[in-house]
Amino acid sequence: MGIESLLVFLIVGAVAGWLAGLLVRGGGFGILGNIVVGIIGAFIAGWLFPQLGIALGTGIVTAIINSTIGAVILLVLLRLVKQA
């Protein structure tokens, strides 16, 4: 993995985590928290979408959308576990 790929990976994670934070709880988690939430969301979406037969396409915008959806799923699950 080159430095450019790593930089894109981190930017996508940060944007996805920030968007998911806005959608689920009304704010972000700081830059490091956003990156972590976005990256975990990307893994969730990368596993879940093929299982459901969903393919949104390729590109950086699609990567942000996929990661954001996965991060929202992660945050909702964390909220449900926290309430239980």
ABEGO torsion letter per residue (X at the ends): XBAAAAAAAAAAAAAAAAAAAAAAAGBBAEAAAAAAAAAAAAAAAAAAAAAAGBBAEBEAAAAAAAAAAAAAAAAAAAAAAAAX
